[in-house]
């Protein structure tokens, strides 16, 4: 009997890549950042990663049990959310703040919308902004890197916070409050666990690009926009603004561009929309950093652009073959 053409239902193009493998790949990409933060913050970093991850996975499991749903821990999304949430918190954050953040991230930002794939906003960033507004003192109490595993916490302002305070108090940035490039690149500055250490974020980003977990569109346009926007301001008024290179290696720009803005659920699908999404994140970040009262606007920028994703996916979708768009 001759071979027959078998027509089946879509999808016709299948792959072995699954959600749990993608999530685990992102966690693997974050390992360099985690190791660097453990080196600089020691016990505080280990405590943060363990507690936020356990809290997030615990709320995921409890929600599944209460609603009698299949356990969704196997997709590794709660694990990834826990790691990202800890990276968006100060090293010395209290355990109860981690508990509240995990509840907001898992239950309020994901499960109430229907679970993974239904949430309109990045869960870890929603939790961070909630904590920042609810308990600003605890969320802006930074620990100075100690250089040993167990050390007494010493409060220290972030480089972006110091420069913002200089502008408010003196109308210009004081040179002695600007951190060195090497400290920013390697993460030897006060801040969130994953907010600095640009070189380690780049290593993780390169891993995801090589594995085709993400594409270049959002990270490049996000970082490039911050560089260009801040560069223009710096050329006009260098005494009131950091140079563009310092802007992209300070705060959460690198982590946000590679690991938060590229979230599959809350970022656009098509490439044109991704370019606009990245540009929007960069512009809003710079507006908040340079002209606002808060020193780092990455989280706010990504969440604001998350709100526009449904519109971008609707009106920027590619035209199907043979379609006549009105």
ChimeraX commands (.cxc) that place a marker at each C-alpha (Angstrom):
marker #1 position 0.00,0.00,0.00 radius 0.5
marker #1 position 1.42,3.42,-0.93 radius 0.5
marker #1 position 2.26,5.93,1.82 radius 0.5
marker #1 position -0.63,8.16,2.75 radius 0.5
marker #1 position -0.58,11.82,3.76 radius 0.5
marker #1 position -1.69,11.93,7.37 radius 0.5
marker #1 position -3.26,15.22,8.48 radius 0.5
marker #1 position -3.65,15.76,12.23 radius 0.5
marker #1 position -4.64,18.55,14.56 radius 0.5
marker #1 position -2.10,21.26,15.46 radius 0.5
marker #1 position 0.50,21.74,16.72 radius 0.5
marker #1 position 2.40,20.05,13.91 radius 0.5
marker #1 position 5.84,21.26,15.00 radius 0.5
marker #1 position 6.75,19.56,18.27 radius 0.5
marker #1 position 9.71,20.00,20.57 radius 0.5
marker #1 position 11.09,18.33,23.67 radius 0.5
marker #1 position 11.33,21.69,25.46 radius 0.5
marker #1 position 8.81,21.92,28.30 radius 0.5
marker #1 position 7.83,24.61,30.78 radius 0.5
marker #1 position 9.65,22.95,33.67 radius 0.5
marker #1 position 12.87,22.68,31.62 radius 0.5
marker #1 position 12.68,26.34,30.60 radius 0.5
marker #1 position 12.12,27.46,34.19 radius 0.5
marker #1 position 15.01,25.35,35.41 radius 0.5
marker #1 position 17.25,26.75,32.67 radius 0.5
marker #1 position 16.52,30.26,33.94 radius 0.5
marker #1 position 17.34,29.16,37.49 radius 0.5
marker #1 position 20.62,27.70,36.21 radius 0.5
marker #1 position 21.36,31.00,34.45 radius 0.5
marker #1 position 20.92,32.78,37.80 radius 0.5
marker #1 position 23.49,30.60,39.58 radius 0.5
marker #1 position 26.44,32.99,38.87 radius 0.5
marker #1 position 24.44,35.86,40.41 radius 0.5
marker #1 position 23.52,33.73,43.42 radius 0.5
marker #1 position 27.11,32.63,44.00 radius 0.5
marker #1 position 28.34,36.23,43.80 radius 0.5
marker #1 position 25.74,37.43,46.31 radius 0.5
marker #1 position 26.63,34.58,48.68 radius 0.5
marker #1 position 30.29,35.60,48.41 radius 0.5
marker #1 position 29.53,39.23,49.31 radius 0.5
marker #1 position 26.63,38.76,51.75 radius 0.5
marker #1 position 27.29,35.29,53.13 radius 0.5
marker #1 position 24.67,34.08,55.60 radius 0.5
marker #1 position 22.23,36.85,54.69 radius 0.5
marker #1 position 22.11,35.75,51.04 radius 0.5
marker #1 position 21.73,32.06,51.88 radius 0.5
marker #1 position 18.92,32.86,54.31 radius 0.5
marker #1 position 17.18,35.05,51.75 radius 0.5
marker #1 position 17.29,32.49,48.94 radius 0.5
marker #1 position 16.18,29.61,51.16 radius 0.5
marker #1 position 13.31,31.42,52.86 radius 0.5
marker #1 position 11.78,33.15,49.83 radius 0.5
marker #1 position 12.01,29.96,47.77 radius 0.5
marker #1 position 10.48,27.80,50.49 radius 0.5
marker #1 position 7.74,30.36,51.15 radius 0.5
marker #1 position 6.87,30.64,47.45 radius 0.5
marker #1 position 6.78,26.88,46.95 radius 0.5
marker #1 position 4.79,26.49,50.16 radius 0.5
marker #1 position 2.10,28.96,49.06 radius 0.5
marker #1 position 1.95,27.29,45.64 radius 0.5
marker #1 position 1.41,23.89,47.23 radius 0.5
marker #1 position -1.12,25.19,49.76 radius 0.5
marker #1 position -3.15,27.00,47.08 radius 0.5
marker #1 position -3.27,23.83,44.98 radius 0.5
marker #1 position -4.44,21.82,47.97 radius 0.5
marker #1 position -7.10,24.31,49.06 radius 0.5
marker #1 position -8.63,24.50,45.57 radius 0.5
marker #1 position -8.03,20.77,44.96 radius 0.5
marker #1 position -5.92,21.45,41.90 radius 0.5
marker #1 position -3.08,19.30,40.53 radius 0.5
marker #1 position 0.23,20.19,42.15 radius 0.5
marker #1 position 1.97,22.78,39.99 radius 0.5
marker #1 position 5.32,22.69,41.78 radius 0.5
marker #1 position 6.68,20.47,39.02 radius 0.5
marker #1 position 6.70,23.33,36.52 radius 0.5
marker #1 position 9.43,25.06,38.61 radius 0.5
marker #1 position 7.76,28.47,38.27 radius 0.5
marker #1 position 7.39,28.89,42.04 radius 0.5
marker #1 position 11.06,28.01,42.47 radius 0.5
marker #1 position 12.07,30.65,39.93 radius 0.5
marker #1 position 9.75,33.25,41.46 radius 0.5
marker #1 position 11.31,32.62,44.88 radius 0.5
marker #1 position 14.84,33.11,43.55 radius 0.5
marker #1 position 13.92,36.29,41.66 radius 0.5
marker #1 position 12.01,37.69,44.63 radius 0.5
marker #1 position 15.02,37.26,46.90 radius 0.5
marker #1 position 17.21,38.98,44.32 radius 0.5
marker #1 position 14.87,41.97,44.45 radius 0.5
marker #1 position 15.10,42.32,48.23 radius 0.5
marker #1 position 17.81,43.74,50.51 radius 0.5
marker #1 position 20.18,41.20,52.01 radius 0.5
marker #1 position 19.01,42.06,55.51 radius 0.5
marker #1 position 15.27,41.93,54.85 radius 0.5
marker #1 position 13.31,40.39,57.77 radius 0.5
marker #1 position 11.79,36.94,57.36 radius 0.5
marker #1 position 8.23,38.23,57.67 radius 0.5
marker #1 position 8.78,40.55,54.71 radius 0.5
marker #1 position 9.90,37.54,52.67 radius 0.5
marker #1 position 6.77,35.67,53.79 radius 0.5
marker #1 position 4.48,38.55,52.78 radius 0.5
marker #1 position 6.33,38.98,49.49 radius 0.5
marker #1 position 5.97,35.29,48.68 radius 0.5
marker #1 position 2.22,35.45,49.38 radius 0.5
marker #1 position 1.77,38.47,47.11 radius 0.5
marker #1 position 3.93,36.94,44.36 radius 0.5
marker #1 position 2.34,33.48,44.29 radius 0.5
marker #1 position -1.25,33.95,45.46 radius 0.5
marker #1 position -2.16,37.55,44.65 radius 0.5
marker #1 position -0.09,38.01,41.49 radius 0.5
marker #1 position -0.37,34.58,39.86 radius 0.5
marker #1 position -2.86,32.09,41.26 radius 0.5
marker #1 position -5.87,34.42,41.54 radius 0.5
marker #1 position -5.52,35.09,37.79 radius 0.5
marker #1 position -5.62,31.39,36.98 radius 0.5
marker #1 position -2.05,30.27,37.56 radius 0.5
marker #1 position 1.02,30.23,35.36 radius 0.5
marker #1 position 0.40,31.76,31.96 radius 0.5
marker #1 position -2.55,33.90,33.05 radius 0.5
marker #1 position -0.89,36.57,35.22 radius 0.5
marker #1 position -0.62,40.00,33.54 radius 0.5
marker #1 position 2.23,41.28,35.72 radius 0.5
marker #1 position 5.56,39.81,36.77 radius 0.5
marker #1 position 4.89,38.20,40.19 radius 0.5
marker #1 position 8.31,38.88,41.74 radius 0.5
marker #1 position 8.18,42.55,40.76 radius 0.5
marker #1 position 4.62,42.98,42.03 radius 0.5
marker #1 position 5.78,41.59,45.38 radius 0.5
marker #1 position 8.81,43.87,45.45 radius 0.5
marker #1 position 6.78,47.01,44.74 radius 0.5
marker #1 position 4.16,45.99,47.29 radius 0.5
marker #1 position 6.82,45.52,49.97 radius 0.5
marker #1 position 8.53,48.78,49.00 radius 0.5
marker #1 position 5.29,50.72,49.44 radius 0.5
marker #1 position 4.10,48.86,52.55 radius 0.5
marker #1 position 7.42,48.78,54.45 radius 0.5
marker #1 position 9.78,51.33,52.86 radius 0.5
marker #1 position 12.16,51.38,55.83 radius 0.5
marker #1 position 12.78,47.63,55.78 radius 0.5
marker #1 position 13.03,47.55,51.98 radius 0.5
marker #1 position 15.59,50.35,51.86 radius 0.5
marker #1 position 17.80,49.19,54.74 radius 0.5
marker #1 position 20.86,48.04,52.84 radius 0.5
marker #1 position 23.62,45.80,54.13 radius 0.5
marker #1 position 27.23,46.62,53.31 radius 0.5
marker #1 position 29.04,43.60,51.79 radius 0.5
marker #1 position 31.02,41.92,54.56 radius 0.5
marker #1 position 33.53,39.71,52.77 radius 0.5
marker #1 position 32.92,36.72,55.10 radius 0.5
marker #1 position 30.10,34.22,55.55 radius 0.5
marker #1 position 29.10,35.39,59.03 radius 0.5
marker #1 position 29.44,39.11,59.72 radius 0.5
marker #1 position 27.57,41.81,61.56 radius 0.5
marker #1 position 25.27,43.79,59.29 radius 0.5
marker #1 position 26.37,47.37,58.71 radius 0.5
marker #1 position 23.88,49.77,57.14 radius 0.5
marker #1 position 25.05,51.45,53.95 radius 0.5
marker #1 position 23.26,53.40,51.23 radius 0.5
marker #1 position 23.26,52.21,47.64 radius 0.5
marker #1 position 25.34,54.12,45.06 radius 0.5
marker #1 position 22.18,55.24,43.25 radius 0.5
marker #1 position 20.68,56.35,46.55 radius 0.5
marker #1 position 23.77,58.38,47.42 radius 0.5
marker #1 position 23.83,60.18,44.09 radius 0.5
marker #1 position 20.09,60.91,44.31 radius 0.5
marker #1 position 20.59,62.35,47.80 radius 0.5
marker #1 position 23.47,64.49,46.50 radius 0.5
marker #1 position 21.31,65.99,43.76 radius 0.5
marker #1 position 18.48,66.75,46.18 radius 0.5
marker #1 position 20.79,68.25,48.83 radius 0.5
marker #1 position 23.52,69.92,46.77 radius 0.5
marker #1 position 22.17,70.15,43.23 radius 0.5
marker #1 position 25.01,68.00,41.93 radius 0.5
marker #1 position 26.65,64.60,42.39 radius 0.5
marker #1 position 29.56,64.55,44.82 radius 0.5
marker #1 position 32.51,62.63,43.40 radius 0.5
marker #1 position 33.26,60.73,46.63 radius 0.5
marker #1 position 29.79,59.14,46.58 radius 0.5
marker #1 position 30.20,57.57,43.13 radius 0.5
marker #1 position 31.21,53.90,43.26 radius 0.5
marker #1 position 33.92,52.48,41.04 radius 0.5
marker #1 position 33.19,50.61,37.84 radius 0.5
marker #1 position 34.84,47.45,39.16 radius 0.5
marker #1 position 32.70,47.42,42.32 radius 0.5
marker #1 position 29.53,47.81,40.27 radius 0.5
marker #1 position 30.53,45.20,37.70 radius 0.5
marker #1 position 31.37,42.59,40.33 radius 0.5
marker #1 position 28.65,43.56,42.82 radius 0.5
marker #1 position 30.78,44.78,45.72 radius 0.5
marker #1 position 28.25,47.48,46.65 radius 0.5
marker #1 position 25.19,47.75,48.86 radius 0.5
marker #1 position 21.92,46.87,47.20 radius 0.5
marker #1 position 19.51,44.05,46.47 radius 0.5
marker #1 position 20.96,40.54,46.32 radius 0.5
marker #1 position 20.78,40.44,42.53 radius 0.5
marker #1 position 20.68,44.13,41.74 radius 0.5
marker #1 position 24.39,44.58,41.04 radius 0.5
marker #1 position 27.20,42.41,39.72 radius 0.5
marker #1 position 26.64,43.13,36.02 radius 0.5
marker #1 position 29.24,40.63,34.82 radius 0.5
marker #1 position 27.45,37.71,36.49 radius 0.5
marker #1 position 24.08,38.77,35.06 radius 0.5
marker #1 position 25.69,38.92,31.61 radius 0.5
marker #1 position 27.01,35.38,32.02 radius 0.5
marker #1 position 23.51,34.18,32.85 radius 0.5
marker #1 position 22.00,36.19,30.01 radius 0.5
marker #1 position 24.50,34.72,27.55 radius 0.5
marker #1 position 23.55,31.24,28.74 radius 0.5
marker #1 position 19.85,31.90,28.11 radius 0.5
marker #1 position 20.58,33.38,24.68 radius 0.5
marker #1 position 22.68,30.35,23.76 radius 0.5
marker #1 position 19.88,28.03,24.89 radius 0.5
marker #1 position 17.36,30.15,22.98 radius 0.5
marker #1 position 15.35,30.69,26.14 radius 0.5
marker #1 position 15.21,34.40,25.30 radius 0.5
marker #1 position 15.98,36.53,22.25 radius 0.5
marker #1 position 18.09,39.69,22.09 radius 0.5
marker #1 position 15.23,42.08,21.34 radius 0.5
marker #1 position 14.11,43.11,24.84 radius 0.5
marker #1 position 17.49,43.08,26.66 radius 0.5
marker #1 position 19.32,44.99,23.93 radius 0.5
marker #1 position 16.64,47.66,23.47 radius 0.5
marker #1 position 16.14,48.03,27.23 radius 0.5
marker #1 position 19.84,48.44,28.02 radius 0.5
marker #1 position 20.50,50.44,24.85 radius 0.5
marker #1 position 17.70,52.89,25.61 radius 0.5
marker #1 position 18.98,53.46,29.14 radius 0.5
marker #1 position 22.47,54.05,27.74 radius 0.5
marker #1 position 21.33,56.52,25.08 radius 0.5
marker #1 position 18.81,58.40,27.25 radius 0.5
marker #1 position 21.15,58.75,30.23 radius 0.5
marker #1 position 24.04,59.58,27.88 radius 0.5
marker #1 position 22.18,62.55,26.43 radius 0.5
marker #1 position 21.32,63.85,29.90 radius 0.5
marker #1 position 24.92,63.32,31.03 radius 0.5
marker #1 position 26.29,65.27,28.06 radius 0.5
marker #1 position 23.96,68.17,28.82 radius 0.5
marker #1 position 24.44,68.23,32.62 radius 0.5
marker #1 position 27.29,65.93,33.70 radius 0.5
marker #1 position 27.27,67.32,37.25 radius 0.5
marker #1 position 23.65,66.17,37.77 radius 0.5
marker #1 position 23.74,62.73,36.16 radius 0.5
marker #1 position 25.81,59.57,36.19 radius 0.5
marker #1 position 27.53,58.60,32.98 radius 0.5
marker #1 position 25.58,56.14,30.79 radius 0.5
marker #1 position 27.87,53.17,31.44 radius 0.5
marker #1 position 27.41,53.58,35.19 radius 0.5
marker #1 position 23.65,53.71,34.69 radius 0.5
marker #1 position 23.47,50.35,32.95 radius 0.5
marker #1 position 25.69,48.54,35.46 radius 0.5
marker #1 position 24.03,50.10,38.53 radius 0.5
marker #1 position 20.86,48.98,40.23 radius 0.5
marker #1 position 18.51,46.55,38.54 radius 0.5
marker #1 position 18.93,47.40,34.84 radius 0.5
marker #1 position 20.89,44.29,33.87 radius 0.5
marker #1 position 18.86,41.86,35.99 radius 0.5
marker #1 position 15.61,43.44,34.86 radius 0.5
marker #1 position 16.54,43.45,31.18 radius 0.5
marker #1 position 17.60,39.80,31.01 radius 0.5
marker #1 position 15.51,38.05,33.66 radius 0.5
marker #1 position 12.41,40.14,34.46 radius 0.5
marker #1 position 11.39,41.95,31.29 radius 0.5
marker #1 position 11.81,38.78,29.21 radius 0.5
marker #1 position 9.26,36.80,31.21 radius 0.5
marker #1 position 7.24,34.80,28.65 radius 0.5
marker #1 position 3.86,35.49,30.22 radius 0.5
marker #1 position 4.17,39.24,30.76 radius 0.5
marker #1 position 6.18,40.29,27.69 radius 0.5
marker #1 position 5.03,40.64,24.05 radius 0.5
marker #1 position 5.06,37.71,21.64 radius 0.5
marker #1 position 6.13,39.24,18.34 radius 0.5
marker #1 position 9.52,40.85,17.75 radius 0.5
marker #1 position 8.33,44.35,16.80 radius 0.5
marker #1 position 6.34,44.62,20.01 radius 0.5
marker #1 position 9.33,43.33,21.99 radius 0.5
marker #1 position 11.49,46.14,20.61 radius 0.5
marker #1 position 8.93,48.74,21.67 radius 0.5
marker #1 position 8.52,47.03,25.03 radius 0.5
marker #1 position 12.26,47.23,25.69 radius 0.5
marker #1 position 12.44,50.88,24.62 radius 0.5
marker #1 position 9.50,51.73,26.88 radius 0.5
marker #1 position 11.15,50.01,29.86 radius 0.5
marker #1 position 14.35,51.95,29.25 radius 0.5
marker #1 position 12.66,55.34,28.89 radius 0.5
marker #1 position 10.52,54.93,32.02 radius 0.5
marker #1 position 13.52,53.69,34.01 radius 0.5
marker #1 position 15.51,56.80,33.08 radius 0.5
marker #1 position 12.62,59.17,33.74 radius 0.5
marker #1 position 12.20,57.80,37.27 radius 0.5
marker #1 position 15.93,57.62,37.97 radius 0.5
marker #1 position 16.88,61.03,36.67 radius 0.5
marker #1 position 13.78,63.13,37.28 radius 0.5
marker #1 position 11.93,61.22,39.98 radius 0.5
marker #1 position 12.54,60.98,43.71 radius 0.5
marker #1 position 13.18,57.23,43.71 radius 0.5
marker #1 position 16.76,56.24,42.76 radius 0.5
marker #1 position 15.96,53.11,40.70 radius 0.5
marker #1 position 12.87,52.73,38.53 radius 0.5
marker #1 position 13.43,49.35,36.85 radius 0.5
marker #1 position 10.65,47.51,38.69 radius 0.5
marker #1 position 8.11,50.26,38.09 radius 0.5
marker #1 position 9.10,50.50,34.42 radius 0.5
marker #1 position 8.64,46.79,33.72 radius 0.5
marker #1 position 5.27,46.63,35.50 radius 0.5
marker #1 position 4.00,49.69,33.61 radius 0.5
marker #1 position 5.01,48.14,30.30 radius 0.5
marker #1 position 3.45,44.82,31.35 radius 0.5
marker #1 position 0.10,46.63,31.34 radius 0.5
marker #1 position 0.52,47.50,27.64 radius 0.5
marker #1 position 1.43,43.98,26.50 radius 0.5
marker #1 position -2.15,42.88,25.58 radius 0.5
marker #1 position -2.55,45.99,23.41 radius 0.5
marker #1 position 0.81,45.46,21.72 radius 0.5
marker #1 position 0.08,41.80,21.03 radius 0.5
marker #1 position -3.31,42.74,19.57 radius 0.5
marker #1 position -2.31,45.63,17.33 radius 0.5
marker #1 position 1.24,44.60,16.41 radius 0.5
marker #1 position 0.65,41.00,15.48 radius 0.5
marker #1 position 2.08,39.97,12.12 radius 0.5
marker #1 position -0.33,39.75,9.18 radius 0.5
marker #1 position -1.27,36.16,8.31 radius 0.5
marker #1 position -0.64,34.91,4.78 radius 0.5
marker #1 position -3.48,36.11,2.58 radius 0.5
marker #1 position -4.98,38.35,5.27 radius 0.5
marker #1 position -6.20,41.80,4.34 radius 0.5
marker #1 position -6.00,44.05,7.39 radius 0.5
marker #1 position -8.54,46.86,7.53 radius 0.5
marker link #1:1,2 radius 0.2
marker link #1:2,3 radius 0.2
marker link #1:3,4 radius 0.2
marker link #1:4,5 radius 0.2
marker link #1:5,6 radius 0.2
marker link #1:6,7 radius 0.2
marker link #1:7,8 radius 0.2
marker link #1:8,9 radius 0.2
marker link #1:9,10 radius 0.2
marker link #1:10,11 radius 0.2
marker link #1:11,12 radius 0.2
marker link #1:12,13 radius 0.2
marker link #1:13,14 radius 0.2
marker link #1:14,15 radius 0.2
marker link #1:15,16 radius 0.2
marker link #1:16,17 radius 0.2
marker link #1:17,18 radius 0.2
marker link #1:18,19 radius 0.2
marker link #1:19,20 radius 0.2
marker link #1:20,21 radius 0.2
marker link #1:21,22 radius 0.2
marker link #1:22,23 radius 0.2
marker link #1:23,24 radius 0.2
marker link #1:24,25 radius 0.2
marker link #1:25,26 radius 0.2
marker link #1:26,27 radius 0.2
marker link #1:27,28 radius 0.2
marker link #1:28,29 radius 0.2
marker link #1:29,30 radius 0.2
marker link #1:30,31 radius 0.2
marker link #1:31,32 radius 0.2
marker link #1:32,33 radius 0.2
marker link #1:33,34 radius 0.2
marker link #1:34,35 radius 0.2
marker link #1:35,36 radius 0.2
marker link #1:36,37 radius 0.2
marker link #1:37,38 radius 0.2
marker link #1:38,39 radius 0.2
marker link #1:39,40 radius 0.2
marker link #1:40,41 radius 0.2
marker link #1:41,42 radius 0.2
marker link #1:42,43 radius 0.2
marker link #1:43,44 radius 0.2
marker link #1:44,45 radius 0.2
marker link #1:45,46 radius 0.2
marker link #1:46,47 radius 0.2
marker link #1:47,48 radius 0.2
marker link #1:48,49 radius 0.2
marker link #1:49,50 radius 0.2
marker link #1:50,51 radius 0.2
marker link #1:51,52 radius 0.2
marker link #1:52,53 radius 0.2
marker link #1:53,54 radius 0.2
marker link #1:54,55 radius 0.2
marker link #1:55,56 radius 0.2
marker link #1:56,57 radius 0.2
marker link #1:57,58 radius 0.2
marker link #1:58,59 radius 0.2
marker link #1:59,60 radius 0.2
marker link #1:60,61 radius 0.2
marker link #1:61,62 radius 0.2
marker link #1:62,63 radius 0.2
marker link #1:63,64 radius 0.2
marker link #1:64,65 radius 0.2
marker link #1:65,66 radius 0.2
marker link #1:66,67 radius 0.2
marker link #1:67,68 radius 0.2
marker link #1:68,69 radius 0.2
marker link #1:69,70 radius 0.2
marker link #1:70,71 radius 0.2
marker link #1:71,72 radius 0.2
marker link #1:72,73 radius 0.2
marker link #1:73,74 radius 0.2
marker link #1:74,75 radius 0.2
marker link #1:75,76 radius 0.2
marker link #1:76,77 radius 0.2
marker link #1:77,78 radius 0.2
marker link #1:78,79 radius 0.2
marker link #1:79,80 radius 0.2
marker link #1:80,81 radius 0.2
marker link #1:81,82 radius 0.2
marker link #1:82,83 radius 0.2
marker link #1:83,84 radius 0.2
marker link #1:84,85 radius 0.2
marker link #1:85,86 radius 0.2
marker link #1:86,87 radius 0.2
marker link #1:87,88 radius 0.2
marker link #1:88,89 radius 0.2
marker link #1:89,90 radius 0.2
marker link #1:90,91 radius 0.2
marker link #1:91,92 radius 0.2
marker link #1:92,93 radius 0.2
marker link #1:93,94 radius 0.2
marker link #1:94,95 radius 0.2
marker link #1:95,96 radius 0.2
marker link #1:96,97 radius 0.2
marker link #1:97,98 radius 0.2
marker link #1:98,99 radius 0.2
marker link #1:99,100 radius 0.2
marker link #1:100,101 radius 0.2
marker link #1:101,102 radius 0.2
marker link #1:102,103 radius 0.2
marker link #1:103,104 radius 0.2
marker link #1:104,105 radius 0.2
marker link #1:105,106 radius 0.2
marker link #1:106,107 radius 0.2
marker link #1:107,108 radius 0.2
marker link #1:108,109 radius 0.2
marker link #1:109,110 radius 0.2
marker link #1:110,111 radius 0.2
marker link #1:111,112 radius 0.2
marker link #1:112,113 radius 0.2
marker link #1:113,114 radius 0.2
marker link #1:114,115 radius 0.2
marker link #1:115,116 radius 0.2
marker link #1:116,117 radius 0.2
marker link #1:117,118 radius 0.2
marker link #1:118,119 radius 0.2
marker link #1:119,120 radius 0.2
marker link #1:120,121 radius 0.2
marker link #1:121,122 radius 0.2
marker link #1:122,123 radius 0.2
marker link #1:123,124 radius 0.2
marker link #1:124,125 radius 0.2
marker link #1:125,126 radius 0.2
marker link #1:126,127 radius 0.2
marker link #1:127,128 radius 0.2
marker link #1:128,129 radius 0.2
marker link #1:129,130 radius 0.2
marker link #1:130,131 radius 0.2
marker link #1:131,132 radius 0.2
marker link #1:132,133 radius 0.2
marker link #1:133,134 radius 0.2
marker link #1:134,135 radius 0.2
marker link #1:135,136 radius 0.2
marker link #1:136,137 radius 0.2
marker link #1:137,138 radius 0.2
marker link #1:138,139 radius 0.2
marker link #1:139,140 radius 0.2
marker link #1:140,141 radius 0.2
marker link #1:141,142 radius 0.2
marker link #1:142,143 radius 0.2
marker link #1:143,144 radius 0.2
marker link #1:144,145 radius 0.2
marker link #1:145,146 radius 0.2
marker link #1:146,147 radius 0.2
marker link #1:147,148 radius 0.2
marker link #1:148,149 radius 0.2
marker link #1:149,150 radius 0.2
marker link #1:150,151 radius 0.2
marker link #1:151,152 radius 0.2
marker link #1:152,153 radius 0.2
marker link #1:153,154 radius 0.2
marker link #1:154,155 radius 0.2
marker link #1:155,156 radius 0.2
marker link #1:156,157 radius 0.2
marker link #1:157,158 radius 0.2
marker link #1:158,159 radius 0.2
marker link #1:159,160 radius 0.2
marker link #1:160,161 radius 0.2
marker link #1:161,162 radius 0.2
marker link #1:162,163 radius 0.2
marker link #1:163,164 radius 0.2
marker link #1:164,165 radius 0.2
marker link #1:165,166 radius 0.2
marker link #1:166,167 radius 0.2
marker link #1:167,168 radius 0.2
marker link #1:168,169 radius 0.2
marker link #1:169,170 radius 0.2
marker link #1:170,171 radius 0.2
marker link #1:171,172 radius 0.2
marker link #1:172,173 radius 0.2
marker link #1:173,174 radius 0.2
marker link #1:174,175 radius 0.2
marker link #1:175,176 radius 0.2
marker link #1:176,177 radius 0.2
marker link #1:177,178 radius 0.2
marker link #1:178,179 radius 0.2
marker link #1:179,180 radius 0.2
marker link #1:180,181 radius 0.2
marker link #1:181,182 radius 0.2
marker link #1:182,183 radius 0.2
marker link #1:183,184 radius 0.2
marker link #1:184,185 radius 0.2
marker link #1:185,186 radius 0.2
marker link #1:186,187 radius 0.2
marker link #1:187,188 radius 0.2
marker link #1:188,189 radius 0.2
marker link #1:189,190 radius 0.2
marker link #1:190,191 radius 0.2
marker link #1:191,192 radius 0.2
marker link #1:192,193 radius 0.2
marker link #1:193,194 radius 0.2
marker link #1:194,195 radius 0.2
marker link #1:195,196 radius 0.2
marker link #1:196,197 radius 0.2
marker link #1:197,198 radius 0.2
marker link #1:198,199 radius 0.2
marker link #1:199,200 radius 0.2
marker link #1:200,201 radius 0.2
marker link #1:201,202 radius 0.2
marker link #1:202,203 radius 0.2
marker link #1:203,204 radius 0.2
marker link #1:204,205 radius 0.2
marker link #1:205,206 radius 0.2
marker link #1:206,207 radius 0.2
marker link #1:207,208 radius 0.2
marker link #1:208,209 radius 0.2
marker link #1:209,210 radius 0.2
marker link #1:210,211 radius 0.2
marker link #1:211,212 radius 0.2
marker link #1:212,213 radius 0.2
marker link #1:213,214 radius 0.2
marker link #1:214,215 radius 0.2
marker link #1:215,216 radius 0.2
marker link #1:216,217 radius 0.2
marker link #1:217,218 radius 0.2
marker link #1:218,219 radius 0.2
marker link #1:219,220 radius 0.2
marker link #1:220,221 radius 0.2
marker link #1:221,222 radius 0.2
marker link #1:222,223 radius 0.2
marker link #1:223,224 radius 0.2
marker link #1:224,225 radius 0.2
marker link #1:225,226 radius 0.2
marker link #1:226,227 radius 0.2
marker link #1:227,228 radius 0.2
marker link #1:228,229 radius 0.2
marker link #1:229,230 radius 0.2
marker link #1:230,231 radius 0.2
marker link #1:231,232 radius 0.2
marker link #1:232,233 radius 0.2
marker link #1:233,234 radius 0.2
marker link #1:234,235 radius 0.2
marker link #1:235,236 radius 0.2
marker link #1:236,237 radius 0.2
marker link #1:237,238 radius 0.2
marker link #1:238,239 radius 0.2
marker link #1:239,240 radius 0.2
marker link #1:240,241 radius 0.2
marker link #1:241,242 radius 0.2
marker link #1:242,243 radius 0.2
marker link #1:243,244 radius 0.2
marker link #1:244,245 radius 0.2
marker link #1:245,246 radius 0.2
marker link #1:246,247 radius 0.2
marker link #1:247,248 radius 0.2
marker link #1:248,249 radius 0.2
marker link #1:249,250 radius 0.2
marker link #1:250,251 radius 0.2
marker link #1:251,252 radius 0.2
marker link #1:252,253 radius 0.2
marker link #1:253,254 radius 0.2
marker link #1:254,255 radius 0.2
marker link #1:255,256 radius 0.2
marker link #1:256,257 radius 0.2
marker link #1:257,258 radius 0.2
marker link #1:258,259 radius 0.2
marker link #1:259,260 radius 0.2
marker link #1:260,261 radius 0.2
marker link #1:261,262 radius 0.2
marker link #1:262,263 radius 0.2
marker link #1:263,264 radius 0.2
marker link #1:264,265 radius 0.2
marker link #1:265,266 radius 0.2
marker link #1:266,267 radius 0.2
marker link #1:267,268 radius 0.2
marker link #1:268,269 radius 0.2
marker link #1:269,270 radius 0.2
marker link #1:270,271 radius 0.2
marker link #1:271,272 radius 0.2
marker link #1:272,273 radius 0.2
marker link #1:273,274 radius 0.2
marker link #1:274,275 radius 0.2
marker link #1:275,276 radius 0.2
marker link #1:276,277 radius 0.2
marker link #1:277,278 radius 0.2
marker link #1:278,279 radius 0.2
marker link #1:279,280 radius 0.2
marker link #1:280,281 radius 0.2
marker link #1:281,282 radius 0.2
marker link #1:282,283 radius 0.2
marker link #1:283,284 radius 0.2
marker link #1:284,285 radius 0.2
marker link #1:285,286 radius 0.2
marker link #1:286,287 radius 0.2
marker link #1:287,288 radius 0.2
marker link #1:288,289 radius 0.2
marker link #1:289,290 radius 0.2
marker link #1:290,291 radius 0.2
marker link #1:291,292 radius 0.2
marker link #1:292,293 radius 0.2
marker link #1:293,294 radius 0.2
marker link #1:294,295 radius 0.2
marker link #1:295,296 radius 0.2
marker link #1:296,297 radius 0.2
marker link #1:297,298 radius 0.2
marker link #1:298,299 radius 0.2
marker link #1:299,300 radius 0.2
marker link #1:300,301 radius 0.2
marker link #1:301,302 radius 0.2
marker link #1:302,303 radius 0.2
marker link #1:303,304 radius 0.2
marker link #1:304,305 radius 0.2
marker link #1:305,306 radius 0.2
marker link #1:306,307 radius 0.2
marker link #1:307,308 radius 0.2
marker link #1:308,309 radius 0.2
marker link #1:309,310 radius 0.2
marker link #1:310,311 radius 0.2
marker link #1:311,312 radius 0.2
marker link #1:312,313 radius 0.2
marker link #1:313,314 radius 0.2
marker link #1:314,315 radius 0.2
marker link #1:315,316 radius 0.2
marker link #1:316,317 radius 0.2
marker link #1:317,318 radius 0.2
marker link #1:318,319 radius 0.2
marker link #1:319,320 radius 0.2
marker link #1:320,321 radius 0.2
marker link #1:321,322 radius 0.2
marker link #1:322,323 radius 0.2
marker link #1:323,324 radius 0.2
marker link #1:324,325 radius 0.2
marker link #1:325,326 radius 0.2
view
